[in-house]
Amino acid sequence: NLRLLFAAVFAFVFVNAKAVHCVAEVAKPGKQLIDTIDQLKNTVTKEKNTLTAEQLEQKLADQILPRFDFQAMSQRSLGPSWRIATVEERKEFVDLFSDLLVRTYITKIRKNLETSTVKLAEEKVEGEKAVIRTKVDDGKETVQIDYRLLLRDGEWHVYDVIIENVGLVSNYRSEFAAIVQKDKMQGLLVKLRDKKAKRVEDAGKAA
């Protein structure tokens, strides 16, 4: 009986030690986020003269995509309309909205990315959610950008970006709600398709 007891205690300690070790291996959300921002900054700094504007934007988008949870962002931005959308409408919305979010985010940060310093101001973690506050200083002014993140498979993923107290998700939610109320889900998809088509067209002209 004592042997069984010692074996059970050893197994409990060993299993829980492994669990603690696994948790410890998950990088802090602030570090993962700052690492991604540093990667974006390095890309802009080193490749701005070797890539076209469209190629540079695409490379930045490829680096951003793994760090964002576009499914969560899309669902939150669509609000109650997400429940009434069909599976096909949801899929297309996620694809179109992901493209819109990435381009919007790149536009907002790319102008200052090369010359600005990004510092981690605060990190709050509650279970599988986190809020990261950053300060972006371009030498003239300091802008606060907050990120809300979810933990998935050992990686932290952004599901909202708040720039100077204006959240991307909440900003789009009110806009999308008005469109869906007037033109239904298909009307919203048409507008998003048109926005993407115009962006592609403008990029082609600039190339």
C-alpha positions as CSV (number, residue, x, y, z in Angstrom):
1,N,0.0,0.0,0.0
2,L,2.8,2.4,0.8
3,R,4.5,1.6,-2.5
4,L,1.2,2.3,-4.3
5,L,0.9,5.6,-2.3
6,F,4.4,6.7,-3.2
7,A,3.9,5.8,-6.8
8,A,0.6,7.8,-6.9
9,V,2.3,10.8,-5.3
10,F,5.3,10.6,-7.7
11,A,3.0,10.3,-10.7
12,F,0.9,13.4,-9.5
13,V,4.1,15.5,-9.0
14,F,5.6,14.4,-12.2
15,V,2.5,15.1,-14.3
16,N,1.9,18.5,-12.7
17,A,5.6,19.4,-13.0
18,K,5.3,18.8,-16.8
19,A,2.1,20.9,-16.9
20,V,3.9,23.8,-15.1
21,H,6.8,23.4,-17.5
22,C,4.5,23.6,-20.5
23,V,2.9,26.8,-19.2
24,A,6.3,28.3,-18.5
25,E,7.3,27.6,-22.1
26,V,4.5,29.8,-23.4
27,A,6.1,33.2,-24.2
28,K,4.5,36.2,-22.5
29,P,2.0,38.0,-24.8
30,G,3.9,41.2,-24.6
31,K,7.1,39.6,-25.8
32,Q,5.4,37.8,-28.7
33,L,3.8,41.0,-29.7
34,I,6.9,43.2,-29.5
35,D,8.9,40.5,-31.4
36,T,6.3,40.7,-34.2
37,I,6.5,44.5,-34.3
38,D,10.3,44.4,-34.4
39,Q,10.1,42.0,-37.3
40,L,7.8,44.4,-39.1
41,K,10.1,47.3,-38.4
42,N,13.2,45.3,-39.7
43,T,11.3,44.5,-42.9
44,V,10.4,48.1,-43.6
45,T,13.9,49.3,-42.7
46,K,15.9,46.7,-44.7
47,E,13.6,46.1,-47.7
48,K,11.9,49.5,-48.4
49,N,14.3,50.1,-51.3
50,T,14.4,46.6,-52.7
51,L,10.7,45.8,-52.9
52,T,7.8,47.6,-54.6
53,A,5.2,49.2,-52.4
54,E,2.8,46.3,-53.1
55,Q,5.5,43.7,-52.4
56,L,6.5,45.3,-49.2
57,E,2.8,45.6,-48.1
58,Q,2.3,41.9,-48.9
59,K,5.4,40.9,-46.9
60,L,4.2,42.8,-43.9
61,A,0.8,41.2,-44.3
62,D,2.3,37.8,-44.3
63,Q,4.2,38.6,-41.0
64,I,1.0,40.0,-39.4
65,L,-1.4,37.2,-40.3
66,P,-0.1,34.6,-37.8
67,R,-0.3,37.0,-34.9
68,F,-4.0,37.9,-35.4
69,D,-7.2,35.9,-34.7
70,F,-9.3,37.0,-37.6
71,Q,-12.1,34.6,-36.8
72,A,-12.6,36.2,-33.4
73,M,-12.2,39.7,-34.8
74,S,-14.7,39.0,-37.5
75,Q,-17.3,37.5,-35.2
76,R,-17.0,40.4,-32.7
77,S,-17.1,43.0,-35.5
78,L,-20.2,41.5,-37.1
79,G,-22.0,41.2,-33.7
80,P,-25.5,39.7,-33.7
81,S,-25.4,39.5,-37.5
82,W,-22.9,36.6,-37.2
83,R,-25.6,34.3,-35.9
84,I,-27.9,34.9,-38.8
85,A,-25.2,34.7,-41.5
86,T,-24.9,31.4,-43.4
87,V,-21.7,29.3,-43.3
88,E,-20.7,30.6,-46.7
89,E,-21.4,34.2,-45.8
90,R,-19.3,33.8,-42.6
91,K,-16.4,32.3,-44.6
92,E,-16.4,35.1,-47.2
93,F,-16.8,37.8,-44.5
94,V,-13.8,36.5,-42.6
95,D,-11.7,36.4,-45.8
96,L,-12.7,39.9,-46.9
97,F,-12.6,41.5,-43.4
98,S,-9.2,39.9,-42.7
99,D,-7.8,41.6,-45.8
100,L,-9.4,44.9,-44.8
101,L,-8.0,44.7,-41.2
102,V,-4.5,43.9,-42.3
103,R,-4.4,46.7,-44.8
104,T,-5.8,49.2,-42.3
105,Y,-3.4,48.2,-39.6
106,I,-0.4,48.4,-42.0
107,T,-1.5,51.8,-43.2
108,K,-1.7,53.1,-39.6
109,I,1.6,51.8,-38.5
110,R,3.8,51.7,-41.6
111,K,4.1,55.6,-41.8
112,N,5.9,55.7,-38.4
113,L,7.2,52.2,-38.2
114,E,10.7,52.9,-39.4
115,T,11.4,56.0,-37.3
116,S,9.3,55.2,-34.2
117,T,10.2,53.4,-31.1
118,V,7.7,51.0,-29.7
119,K,7.8,50.2,-26.0
120,L,5.8,47.8,-23.9
121,A,4.0,50.0,-21.3
122,E,1.8,47.5,-19.5
123,E,0.9,43.8,-19.7
124,K,-2.2,42.3,-18.1
125,V,-2.9,38.6,-18.3
126,E,-6.0,36.9,-17.0
127,G,-6.1,33.2,-17.9
128,E,-6.2,32.9,-21.7
129,K,-6.8,36.6,-22.3
130,A,-4.4,39.5,-22.2
131,V,-4.2,43.3,-22.7
132,I,-1.0,44.8,-23.9
133,R,-0.4,48.5,-23.9
134,T,2.3,50.0,-26.0
135,K,3.7,53.5,-26.5
136,V,4.7,54.5,-30.0
137,D,7.1,57.4,-29.9
138,D,8.2,59.1,-33.2
139,G,10.2,61.8,-31.5
140,K,7.4,64.4,-31.8
141,E,4.5,62.7,-30.0
142,T,3.7,59.5,-28.3
143,V,0.7,57.4,-29.3
144,Q,-0.9,54.7,-27.2
145,I,-1.8,51.5,-29.0
146,D,-3.5,48.7,-27.0
147,Y,-3.8,45.1,-28.1
148,R,-6.3,42.5,-26.8
149,L,-5.1,38.9,-27.2
150,L,-6.3,35.4,-26.8
151,L,-4.1,32.3,-26.1
152,R,-4.4,29.6,-28.7
153,D,-2.1,26.5,-28.9
154,G,0.7,28.2,-27.0
155,E,0.6,31.4,-29.1
156,W,-1.0,34.7,-28.3
157,H,-3.3,36.1,-31.0
158,V,-4.6,39.7,-31.3
159,Y,-8.4,40.0,-31.6
160,D,-8.6,43.8,-31.3
161,V,-6.4,46.8,-31.7
162,I,-7.2,50.1,-29.9
163,I,-5.5,53.2,-31.2
164,E,-5.8,56.2,-29.0
165,N,-8.9,54.7,-27.4
166,V,-10.6,53.9,-30.7
167,G,-11.0,50.1,-31.2
168,L,-10.9,48.6,-34.7
169,V,-13.5,46.0,-33.8
170,S,-16.0,48.4,-32.2
171,N,-15.4,51.0,-34.9
172,Y,-16.4,48.5,-37.6
173,R,-19.2,46.9,-35.6
174,S,-21.4,50.0,-35.7
175,E,-20.6,50.6,-39.4
176,F,-21.4,47.0,-40.3
177,A,-24.6,46.9,-38.2
178,A,-26.0,49.9,-40.2
179,I,-25.2,48.2,-43.5
180,V,-26.7,44.9,-42.6
181,Q,-29.8,46.5,-41.3
182,K,-30.3,48.3,-44.6
183,D,-28.9,45.9,-47.2
184,K,-28.7,42.5,-45.4
185,M,-25.6,40.4,-45.2
186,Q,-25.2,40.2,-48.9
187,G,-25.1,44.0,-49.1
188,L,-22.2,44.1,-46.6
189,L,-20.3,41.5,-48.6
190,V,-20.8,43.5,-51.8
191,K,-19.3,46.6,-50.1
192,L,-16.3,44.7,-48.8
193,R,-15.7,43.1,-52.3
194,D,-15.8,46.6,-53.8
195,K,-13.3,47.9,-51.2
196,K,-10.9,45.1,-51.9
197,A,-11.3,45.5,-55.7
198,K,-10.5,49.2,-55.4
199,R,-7.5,48.6,-53.3
200,V,-6.1,46.0,-55.8
201,E,-6.8,48.5,-58.7
202,D,-5.1,51.4,-56.9
203,A,-2.1,49.1,-56.1
204,G,-1.9,48.2,-59.8
205,K,-1.8,51.8,-60.8
206,A,0.9,52.7,-58.3
207,A,3.1,49.8,-59.4
